[in-house]
Amino acid sequence: MVIVWFLMALMSYPELPGVMYKGYGGFLSMKECEEKRILIENSIAQFEIERGNTVYIETYCMEFKAFESQLRKKDKKSKATNLGV
């Protein structure tokens, strides 16, 4: 098994009662996940500002384990999207 870092974003809107969750790809190192974390957080914020929304965003890199066979299949697709494994 291989350790993969999963990027999770939690968002809260002022007039909505819950926390919204979004997951973004998987990365093979904590460093790569942390680098993408900043870019994705800024992207989410910009998108919400353009929509006229106020949003509070927190992102986290979470470790999980995956089988190597899963990573090989996803790696071919990820090169096109640049969102990780």
VMD Tcl script that draws the C-alpha trace (Angstrom):
set ca {
  {0.00 0.00 0.00}
  {1.04 3.55 -0.75}
  {0.34 6.68 1.29}
  {-1.65 9.30 -0.61}
  {-2.54 12.80 0.56}
  {-6.14 13.83 -0.08}
  {-7.01 17.53 -0.19}
  {-10.25 18.39 1.55}
  {-11.92 21.82 1.55}
  {-14.55 22.82 4.10}
  {-16.65 25.88 3.32}
  {-19.19 27.76 5.37}
  {-21.61 30.37 4.02}
  {-23.18 33.06 6.27}
  {-26.85 32.25 5.67}
  {-26.64 28.49 5.22}
  {-26.87 26.12 8.20}
  {-24.20 23.58 7.27}
  {-20.62 23.12 6.22}
  {-20.01 22.23 2.59}
  {-17.32 19.66 1.84}
  {-15.33 19.23 -1.39}
  {-12.52 16.83 -2.07}
  {-9.73 17.56 -4.53}
  {-7.58 14.78 -5.94}
  {-4.86 12.89 -4.24}
  {-1.15 13.62 -4.11}
  {1.84 11.36 -3.52}
  {3.56 13.70 -1.06}
  {2.54 16.07 1.69}
  {4.60 18.82 0.04}
  {2.70 18.52 -3.25}
  {-0.63 18.55 -1.41}
  {0.33 21.65 0.58}
  {1.38 23.44 -2.62}
  {-1.94 22.62 -4.33}
  {-3.84 23.49 -1.16}
  {-2.98 27.18 -1.48}
  {-3.84 27.28 -5.19}
  {-7.18 25.51 -4.73}
  {-8.14 27.61 -1.71}
  {-7.46 30.81 -3.71}
  {-9.39 29.41 -6.69}
  {-12.44 28.62 -4.53}
  {-12.32 32.09 -2.93}
  {-12.06 33.83 -6.31}
  {-14.97 31.79 -7.70}
  {-17.18 32.68 -4.74}
  {-16.24 36.38 -4.90}
  {-17.19 36.45 -8.59}
  {-20.57 34.92 -7.66}
  {-21.06 37.62 -5.02}
  {-20.85 35.19 -2.08}
  {-19.06 35.51 1.22}
  {-17.47 32.23 2.25}
  {-15.15 30.97 4.99}
  {-12.74 28.32 3.66}
  {-10.42 25.91 5.45}
  {-8.43 23.27 3.59}
  {-6.62 20.22 4.93}
  {-4.29 17.60 3.56}
  {-5.29 14.21 4.94}
  {-3.24 11.04 4.72}
  {-4.80 7.79 3.53}
  {-3.59 4.55 2.02}
  {-4.23 3.24 -1.50}
  {-3.25 0.16 -3.46}
  {-0.59 0.75 -6.13}
  {-2.91 -0.64 -8.82}
  {-5.40 2.18 -8.08}
  {-2.68 4.79 -8.46}
  {-1.50 3.46 -11.83}
  {-5.01 3.74 -13.28}
  {-5.59 7.24 -11.90}
  {-2.10 8.50 -12.81}
  {-2.87 8.26 -16.54}
  {-6.00 10.40 -16.11}
  {-4.41 12.93 -13.74}
  {-1.81 14.13 -16.24}
  {-4.62 15.72 -18.23}
  {-6.39 17.36 -15.27}
  {-3.37 18.31 -13.10}
  {-5.40 17.59 -9.95}
  {-3.15 14.88 -8.56}
  {-3.33 11.13 -8.64}
}
mol new
graphics top color blue
foreach p $ca { graphics top sphere $p radius 0.5 }
foreach p [lrange $ca 0 end-1] q [lrange $ca 1 end] { graphics top cylinder $p $q radius 0.2 }
display resetview
